[in-house]
């Protein structure tokens, strides 16, 4: 009985700490499901900004993505603030929305090969 009490006490303390962390995380998450992207400097987020500038064409030059947030919704919705400029070097910030989905072929790559008779 004596060895069970400390174990129960440790288990109760661990459960309380886990509940506190879960409550803190839920409190930080906005009601609309958008969460800030803290690692916006990573290359794949910067590539989204470059892609937008490339899509707009030659007059726009990409400088950097300065902020962003994400939302899970049948894929991932992103909202970025991108700094771009024109040929004269005049820079401005633009709000950009991107929706990313994962194709089912990427999730099940063997399904396509089996249909074609490849193994």
C-alpha positions in Angstrom: 0.0 0.0 0.0 2.9 2.4 0.8 4.4 2.0 -2.6 1.1 2.5 -4.4 0.5 5.9 -2.8 3.6 7.6 -4.1 2.9 6.2 -7.6 -0.7 7.5 -7.5 0.6 10.8 -6.3 3.1 11.0 -9.2 0.4 9.9 -11.7 -2.0 12.6 -10.4 0.6 15.3 -10.6 1.5 14.3 -14.2 -2.1 14.4 -15.2 -2.5 17.9 -13.7 0.6 19.1 -15.5 -0.7 17.6 -18.8 -4.1 19.3 -18.3 -2.5 22.6 -17.6 -0.4 22.4 -20.8 -3.5 21.5 -22.9 -5.4 24.4 -21.4 -2.6 26.8 -22.2 -2.3 25.6 -25.7 -6.0 25.8 -26.3 -6.1 29.4 -24.8 -3.4 30.5 -27.3 -5.2 29.1 -30.3 -7.5 31.7 -31.9 -11.2 30.8 -32.1 -11.1 30.8 -35.9 -8.4 28.1 -36.0 -5.6 30.2 -37.4 -2.2 29.8 -35.7 0.9 32.0 -36.2 3.9 30.5 -38.1 6.8 31.1 -35.8 9.4 29.6 -38.2 8.5 31.9 -41.2 12.2 32.2 -42.2 12.4 28.5 -43.2 13.1 28.0 -46.9 9.7 26.4 -47.8 7.8 29.3 -46.4 10.0 31.8 -48.3 9.5 29.7 -51.5 5.7 30.4 -51.3 6.5 34.1 -51.5 8.9 33.6 -54.4 6.2 31.6 -56.2 3.7 34.4 -55.8 6.1 37.0 -57.2 6.9 34.6 -60.1 3.2 34.2 -60.8 2.7 37.9 -60.9 5.4 38.3 -63.5 8.5 40.3 -64.3 7.5 43.7 -62.8 7.5 42.2 -59.2 10.6 41.3 -57.3 10.3 39.1 -54.2 12.2 40.1 -51.1 10.9 38.0 -48.2 7.9 36.6 -46.3 7.8 38.5 -43.1 4.8 36.9 -41.3 2.3 34.2 -41.7 -0.4 32.0 -40.2 -1.9 28.7 -41.0 -5.3 26.9 -40.7 -6.1 23.2 -41.1 -9.1 23.0 -43.5 -9.3 20.2 -46.1 -5.6 20.7 -46.6 -3.8 23.8 -45.2 -4.7 27.4 -45.6 -1.8 29.9 -45.4 -1.9 33.7 -45.1 1.4 35.4 -45.6 2.6 39.0 -45.5 5.1 39.2 -48.4 7.5 42.1 -49.1 7.8 42.7 -52.9 9.0 45.5 -55.0 8.8 46.9 -58.5 11.7 47.5 -60.9 12.4 50.9 -59.3 13.0 49.3 -56.0 9.8 50.6 -54.4 8.9 47.9 -51.8 5.5 47.2 -50.3 3.8 44.5 -48.2 1.2 42.3 -49.8 -1.2 39.9 -48.2 -1.2 36.5 -49.9 -3.5 33.5 -49.4 -2.4 30.0 -50.4 -4.3 26.7 -50.1 -2.2 23.5 -50.1 -3.7 20.0 -50.5 -2.1 16.6 -50.5 -2.9 14.5 -53.5 -4.2 11.0 -52.8 -1.5 9.6 -55.1 1.1 10.9 -52.7 -0.6 9.1 -49.8 -0.9 5.8 -51.7 1.9 5.7 -54.3 1.7 1.9 -54.8 -2.0 2.0 -55.9 -1.1 3.6 -59.2 1.7 1.1 -59.9 -0.6 -1.9 -59.1 -3.2 -0.6 -61.6 -0.5 -0.5 -64.3 0.8 -4.0 -63.6 4.0 -2.7 -62.0 5.3 -4.2 -58.7 
